[in-house]
């Protein structure tokens, strides 16, 4: 590894920008959660999930197969694909042999039909006419696909994704015939030769990984997907360098400048690293500032490393003391507590002075693309100090803390916006109406009124507290 870094740095000294790129060159880790869920729903056979060389993951199959919502859509899609693929043969068997679709296991799998029936889906009213049967399948898929929305991350456009399950004009002869013609002509391009609603092209395996599928999905809708951290993770080389740094240390801690870092990216980064290999980390010290994101104080609930949270007060509103506190505490940990290795999480180039003044300590620096200066990266490369981008890690690991941070802030903001006391309000009402009520009468009346108070939210987001009782 030392030889590799020396080579990278030698190039970096000649062509700094190229050296910066080479210092962190890696193949991003592939993610398969989304494609595995899509594969399950459209009916990809279980044996594909069980094959470790195929993208869909068996653990996703097992999870979704226990979910009635997902299982229903999967079985409906399986029957639709089989009906599309063998429509002519099914029609011939009905006409020539007087068979029903329930009695054609070679075309319509009995176990799938039975499972749908067990799940309360009755679509077998007319099993001797394939067209109404196909209409019923399409109608059920269209009516039920939204039940699966929560199986996918909130950031993924549900409008784009749900469309691939819905056959255009799928309840008409014309619509189903057109879909069948496209399917027959281009079947080799469909994922695992299963029906979906798209314009088929030779795209290879569109379910190869989440990055490929989501990128294509947005392109099909004349849109562009840009946040690749949501669909890919850093490569194994980056993770290996982090693990090696921790393993080589005697005593290691995280030092986090909250003002110059992102809590969601850091949470995602830590959660996407091997917790066993992070067990040597003594703690994470957070140096928070009133102007930093409010989610920092929640981080300790989402990672398995002890967190020490320090809120730094400002003597002047326009002057942060975070950098001074970080430097002082890092020196204290090094000289007094015998910490020899620091994972410094900050994109602030001012900390280069700290790194220079502690040459006997080891540093690994975690930065962010948009916040980190060229000068800092160049200095790190020239001094053979490994750095990585926390916003390159798979962002899915930070979704939970994002949602909880929003809920917490929203609850506080709502309370402040609607900060009123109903008794004070009633005192004002009684004064204006010149009505006198004793305390007992007031409480009784308010108890009746409270049941008639409701909150209404308009399509534009305007909130109105409305009294719905008699006026």
C-alpha positions in Angstrom: 0.0 0.0 0.0 2.9 2.4 0.7 4.3 1.8 -2.7 0.9 2.5 -4.2 0.5 5.7 -2.3 4.0 6.8 -3.3 3.2 6.2 -6.9 -0.1 8.1 -6.6 1.6 11.1 -4.9 4.4 11.2 -7.4 1.9 11.6 -10.2 -0.1 14.1 -8.0 2.9 16.3 -7.6 3.2 16.6 -11.4 -0.5 16.8 -12.2 -2.2 17.7 -8.9 -5.8 17.4 -10.1 -5.1 14.0 -11.7 -3.3 12.9 -8.5 -6.3 13.9 -6.4 -8.5 11.6 -8.5 -6.1 8.7 -8.5 -5.6 8.9 -4.7 -9.2 7.9 -4.3 -9.8 5.8 -7.4 -12.0 2.9 -6.7 -15.0 1.0 -8.2 -18.1 2.1 -6.4 -19.7 -0.6 -4.4 -22.9 -1.9 -6.1 -26.2 -1.7 -4.4 -29.1 -4.2 -5.2 -32.0 -3.4 -2.8 -34.1 -1.6 -5.4 -33.5 -4.0 -8.3 -34.1 -7.0 -6.0 -37.5 -5.6 -5.0 -38.4 -4.8 -8.6 -37.3 -8.3 -9.6 -39.4 -9.9 -6.9 -42.5 -7.9 -7.9 -42.3 -8.6 -11.6 -42.0 -12.3 -11.0 -38.3 -13.2 -11.4 -37.9 -16.9 -10.4 -36.6 -17.7 -7.0 -33.7 -19.6 -8.5 -32.3 -16.4 -9.9 -32.2 -14.9 -6.4 -30.5 -18.0 -5.1 -27.8 -17.7 -7.7 -25.0 -15.6 -6.1 -23.8 -14.5 -9.5 -27.1 -12.8 -10.3 -28.0 -9.3 -9.1 -31.2 -10.0 -7.2 -30.5 -10.9 -3.5 -32.2 -13.8 -1.8 -32.6 -11.9 1.5 -34.8 -9.4 -0.3 -36.9 -12.2 -1.8 -37.4 -13.7 1.6 -38.4 -10.4 3.2 -40.9 -9.5 0.4 -42.3 -13.0 0.2 -43.6 -12.7 3.7 -45.3 -9.4 2.8 -48.8 -9.9 1.5 -48.8 -6.7 -0.5 -45.7 -7.6 -2.4 -46.7 -11.3 -2.8 -50.0 -10.3 -4.4 -48.3 -8.0 -7.0 -45.7 -10.7 -7.7 -48.2 -13.4 -8.4 -50.4 -11.1 -10.5 -47.4 -10.2 -12.6 -46.4 -13.8 -13.0 -49.8 -14.7 -14.3 -49.9 -11.7 -16.6 -46.5 -12.6 -18.1 -47.5 -16.2 -18.6 -50.8 -15.2 -20.2 -49.0 -12.8 -22.5 -46.4 -15.3 -23.5 -48.7 -18.3 -24.1 -51.9 -16.5 -25.0 -52.4 -18.3 -28.4 -51.6 -21.7 -26.9 -54.1 -21.1 -24.0 -56.8 -20.1 -26.5 -56.2 -23.2 -28.6 -56.4 -25.4 -25.5 -59.7 -23.8 -24.5 -61.2 -24.1 -28.0 -59.9 -27.5 -29.0 -59.7 -29.3 -25.6 -62.4 -27.4 -23.7 -59.9 -26.8 -20.9 -59.9 -23.9 -18.4 -56.9 -21.8 -17.4 -57.0 -23.3 -13.9 -56.3 -26.7 -15.5 -53.3 -25.6 -17.5 -50.3 -25.9 -15.1 -47.9 -25.9 -18.0 -48.9 -22.4 -18.8 -50.6 -21.0 -15.6 -48.8 -22.2 -12.5 -51.3 -23.7 -10.0 -49.3 -22.7 -6.9 -49.3 -19.0 -8.0 -53.1 -19.1 -8.5 -53.7 -20.9 -5.2 -51.5 -18.4 -3.3 -53.5 -15.5 -4.8 -56.7 -17.2 -3.7 -55.3 -17.7 -0.2 -54.4 -14.0 -0.1 -58.1 -13.1 -0.9 -57.7 -12.3 -4.6 -60.5 -13.9 -6.7 -59.9 -13.3 -10.4 -61.1 -16.7 -11.7 -64.8 -15.9 -12.5 -64.3 -16.7 -16.2 -61.4 -19.0 -16.8 -62.4 -20.0 -20.3 -61.9 -16.6 -21.8 -58.3 -15.3 -21.6 -59.1 -11.6 -22.4 -61.3 -10.8 -19.4 -58.9 -12.7 -17.3 -56.1 -10.5 -18.5 -58.2 -7.4 -18.0 -58.8 -8.5 -14.4 -55.1 -9.1 -13.8 -54.3 -5.6 -15.1 -57.0 -4.0 -13.1 -55.8 -5.7 -9.9 -52.2 -4.7 -10.5 -53.2 -1.1 -11.2 -55.4 -0.9 -8.1 -52.9 -2.5 -5.8 -49.4 -1.4 -6.9 -49.6 1.7 -4.7 -49.7 -0.7 -1.7 -46.0 -1.4 -2.4 -44.9 2.2 -2.4 -43.5 1.9 1.1 -41.2 -0.9 0.0 -39.0 1.5 -1.8 -37.1 4.6 -0.6 -38.9 7.9 -0.4 -36.4 9.6 -2.7 -37.2 7.3 -5.6 -39.9 8.8 -7.9 -42.9 6.5 -7.4 -44.6 8.0 -10.5 -41.8 6.7 -12.6 -41.5 3.3 -10.9 -45.2 2.4 -10.6 -45.7 3.0 -14.3 -43.6 0.0 -15.3 -46.1 -2.3 -13.6 -49.2 -0.8 -15.3 -50.1 -2.0 -18.9 -51.3 1.0 -21.0 -55.0 0.6 -21.8 -54.7 -2.8 -20.0 -58.5 -3.2 -19.6 -59.2 -3.0 -23.4 -58.7 -5.4 -26.3 -56.7 -2.8 -28.2 -54.4 -2.0 -25.3 -53.6 -5.6 -24.4 -53.1 -6.5 -28.1 -50.6 -3.7 -28.6 -48.7 -4.6 -25.4 -48.5 -8.2 -26.6 -47.2 -7.3 -30.0 -44.4 -5.2 -28.4 -43.6 -8.0 -25.9 -43.4 -10.7 -28.5 -41.3 -8.7 -30.9 -38.7 -7.6 -28.3 -39.0 -10.3 -25.6 -35.2 -10.7 -25.5 -34.8 -7.2 -24.2 -37.3 -7.5 -21.3 -35.7 -8.2 -17.9 -35.6 -12.0 -17.5 -38.2 -12.0 -20.4 -40.9 -10.8 -18.0 -43.5 -8.2 -19.0 -43.0 -4.6 -17.8 -44.3 -1.4 -19.3 -41.4 0.3 -21.1 -40.1 1.0 -24.6 -37.9 -2.0 -25.0 -34.3 -1.4 -26.2 -31.1 -3.4 -26.1 -30.0 -2.0 -22.7 -28.5 -5.3 -21.4 -29.7 -6.3 -17.9 -31.6 -3.2 -16.7 -31.7 -4.9 -13.2 -27.9 -5.2 -13.1 -27.7 -2.9 -10.0 -29.5 0.0 -8.4 -27.4 2.6 -10.1 -28.0 1.3 -13.6 -31.7 0.7 -13.1 -32.5 4.1 -11.4 -30.5 6.0 -14.0 -32.4 4.3 -16.8 -35.7 4.7 -15.1 -35.3 8.5 -14.9 -34.1 8.6 -18.5 -37.2 6.8 -19.7 -39.1 9.7 -18.1 -37.0 12.4 -19.8 -35.3 13.1 -16.4 -31.9 12.8 -15.0 -30.9 11.1 -11.8 -27.8 12.6 -10.3 -27.4 11.7 -6.6 -25.4 8.5 -7.1 -24.7 8.1 -3.3 -28.3 6.9 -3.0 -27.6 3.9 -5.3 -23.9 3.1 -4.8 -21.4 2.8 -2.1 -17.7 3.5 -1.9 -15.5 0.8 -3.2 -13.7 -1.9 -1.2 -10.3 -0.1 -1.6 -11.6 2.9 0.4 -13.1 0.7 3.1 -9.9 -1.4 3.2 -7.8 1.7 3.8 -10.1 2.8 6.6 -10.0 -0.6 8.3 -6.2 -0.7 7.9 -5.8 2.7 9.5 -7.9 1.6 12.5 -6.2 -1.8 12.8 -2.7 -0.2 12.8 -3.7 2.2 15.6 -3.1 1.7 19.3 -6.0 4.0 20.3 -8.3 5.6 17.8 -11.1 8.2 18.0 -13.3 10.3 15.7 -13.0 14.0 15.9 -15.9 15.7 14.2 -16.3 19.4 13.3 -20.1 19.5 13.0 -20.1 23.0 11.4 -18.0 21.8 8.5 -19.5 18.3 8.0 -22.9 16.7 7.5 -24.6 14.4 10.1 -26.5 12.4 7.5 -23.4 11.6 5.4 -21.4 10.7 8.4 -24.1 8.5 9.8 -24.4 6.7 6.5 -20.6 6.3 6.2 -20.3 4.7 9.7 -23.3 2.5 9.2 -21.9 1.2 5.9 -18.7 0.2 7.5 -18.1 -3.2 9.2 -19.2 -2.6 12.8 -16.8 -5.3 14.0 -13.8 -3.6 12.4 -15.0 -0.3 13.9 -15.1 -1.8 17.4 -11.6 -0.5 18.1 -12.8 3.1 17.8 -12.9 4.5 21.4 -15.5 7.2 20.7 -16.8 9.9 18.4 -16.4 13.4 19.8 -18.8 15.9 18.2 -18.0 19.6 18.4 -21.4 21.1 17.6 -22.3 24.7 16.8 -25.6 26.5 17.0 -25.3 27.2 13.3 -24.8 23.5 12.4 -27.5 21.0 11.5 -29.8 20.1 14.5 -29.5 16.4 13.8 -26.0 16.1 15.4 -27.3 15.5 18.9 -29.2 12.5 17.5 -26.2 10.7 15.9 -25.4 8.6 19.0 -28.8 6.8 18.6 -27.9 5.5 15.1 -24.4 4.2 15.4 -22.7 1.6 17.6 -19.8 3.8 18.7 -20.0 5.8 22.0 -20.6 9.5 21.3 -19.5 12.5 23.3 -21.5 15.5 22.3 -20.1 19.0 22.9 -22.2 22.1 22.1 -19.9 25.1 21.7 -21.3 28.5 22.7 -20.4 31.5 20.7 -19.0 34.7 22.4 -19.8 36.6 19.2 -22.6 35.5 16.8 -20.4 35.7 13.8 -17.4 33.9 15.3 -17.2 30.2 15.8 -14.9 28.7 18.5 -15.2 25.2 17.0 -11.7 25.1 15.5 -10.0 26.2 18.7 -12.0 23.6 20.7 -11.2 20.9 18.2 -7.4 21.6 18.2 -7.3 21.8 22.0 -9.2 18.6 22.6 -7.2 16.7 19.9 -3.9 17.7 21.6 -5.3 16.7 25.0 -6.4 13.3 23.7 -2.9 12.8 22.1 -0.7 14.0 25.0 -2.9 13.1 28.0 -5.1 10.1 26.9 -2.5 8.4 24.6 -4.7 8.5 21.5 -2.4 8.0 18.6 -4.8 7.9 15.7 -7.6 10.3 14.7 -10.3 10.1 12.1 -10.8 13.8 11.5 -14.2 14.6 10.0 -14.1 18.1 8.5 -13.6 19.8 5.2 -12.0 22.9 6.8 -8.5 23.4 5.5 -7.6 25.3 8.8 -7.1 21.9 10.4 -4.0 21.2 8.3 -2.1 23.3 10.9 -3.3 20.8 13.6 -2.1 17.8 11.5 1.3 19.5 10.8 1.8 20.2 14.5 1.2 16.6 15.6 3.5 14.7 13.3 3.7 11.7 15.6 -0.1 11.2 15.5 -1.8 9.4 12.6 -4.7 11.1 10.8 -7.3 9.9 8.4 -9.5 12.7 7.0 -13.1 12.5 6.0 -14.3 15.4 3.7 -17.1 16.3 1.4 -16.9 17.0 -2.3 -18.4 20.5 -2.3 -16.9 21.7 0.9 -13.3 20.5 0.7 -10.7 22.9 -0.9 -8.2 21.8 -3.6 -5.4 23.1 -1.3 -6.4 20.7 1.5 -6.6 17.7 -0.8 -3.2 18.6 -2.3 -1.6 18.9 1.1 -3.0 15.5 2.2 -1.8 13.8 -0.9 1.7 15.2 -0.7 2.0 14.1 2.9 0.7 10.6 2.3 -2.4 11.1 4.4 -5.4 9.1 3.3 -8.7 10.9 2.9 -12.1 9.9 1.6 -15.4 11.5 0.8 -18.2 10.8 3.3 -20.7 11.7 0.7 -19.5 8.9 -1.5 -20.8 6.3 0.9 -24.2 4.7 0.3 -26.6 7.4 1.5 -29.3 4.9 2.4 -27.7 4.4 5.8 -28.5 8.0 6.7 -32.2 7.9 5.7 -33.5 6.9 9.1 -31.8 9.8 11.0 -32.9 12.2 8.3 -36.6 11.3 8.7 -36.4 11.4 12.5 -34.6 14.8 12.4 -37.3 16.2 10.2 -40.0 14.9 12.5 -38.4 16.3 15.6 -37.8 19.8 14.0 -41.3 19.8 12.5 -42.9 19.0 15.9 -40.9 21.9 17.5 -41.7 24.3 14.7 -45.4 23.4 14.7 -45.6 23.9 18.5 -43.9 27.3 18.2 -46.2 28.3 15.3 -49.3 27.3 17.1 -48.3 28.3 20.6 -51.5 29.4 22.2 -53.4 28.6 25.4 -57.1 27.8 25.0 -58.0 29.2 28.4 -56.3 32.5 27.5 -58.2 32.4 24.3 -61.5 31.8 26.1 -60.8 34.7 28.5 -60.4 37.0 25.5 -63.7 35.6 24.0 -65.6 36.1 27.2 -64.3 39.7 27.5 -65.5 40.5 24.0 -68.9 38.9 24.4 -69.4 40.3 27.9 -70.4 36.8 29.1 -69.6 35.8 32.6 -68.8 32.2 33.4 -67.4 30.6 36.5 -64.4 28.2 36.3 -66.6 25.1 36.2 -68.8 26.4 33.4 -65.7 27.5 31.4 -64.1 24.1 31.7 -67.4 22.4 30.7 -67.8 24.6 27.6 -64.2 24.2 26.6 -64.5 20.4 26.8 -67.4 20.6 24.3 -65.6 23.0 22.1 -62.3 21.0 21.9 -64.0 18.2 20.1 -65.1 20.7 17.4 -61.6 22.1 16.7 -59.8 20.7 13.7 -56.7 21.5 11.5 -57.1 21.8 7.8 -54.2 21.9 5.4 -54.7 23.3 1.8 -53.0 21.9 -1.3 -50.6 24.9 -1.1 -49.7 24.0 2.5 -51.6 26.7 4.3 -52.6 25.6 7.8 -55.9 26.7 9.3 -57.2 25.9 12.8 -61.0 25.8 12.3 -63.9 25.7 14.8 -66.4 23.3 13.3 -69.2 23.8 15.8 -72.3 26.0 15.5 -71.5 29.6 14.9 
